[in-house]
Amino acid sequence: MSFSMIVGCYKIVATSGVENGSVRVGKSEAEAYDVIDRGYGGSSRLEKHGITLDAAWFYCIRRQASAHGVSLLH
């Protein structure tokens, strides 16, 4: 079973990594992660491809905050 997590309107999906064909895998086999914008009305598009889980998570959080007019500091 492949691993995915929903972060607002985004979905983070575990993959085997770009060099391995980016096949969806379970979290323990993941080499990289993709971020998918789930969009409104059932449309979806790939936002980020082959990044780390931390990078994917922070990308989603920053985009969600920006959509609500919030600036995140780190």
Stockholm file with secondary structure:
# STOCKHOLM 1.0

chainA/1-74         MSFSMIVGCYKIVATSGVENGSVRVGKSEAEAYDVIDRGYGGSSRLEKHGITLDAAWFYCIRRQASAHGVSLLH
#=GR chainA/1-74 SS CCCEEEETTEEEEEESCGGGTCCBCCGGGCSEEEEEECCSTTCCEEEEEEECHHHHHHHHHHHHHHHTTCCCCC
#=GC SS_cons        CCCEEEETTEEEEEESCGGGTCCBCCGGGCSEEEEEECCSTTCCEEEEEEECHHHHHHHHHHHHHHHTTCCCCC
//
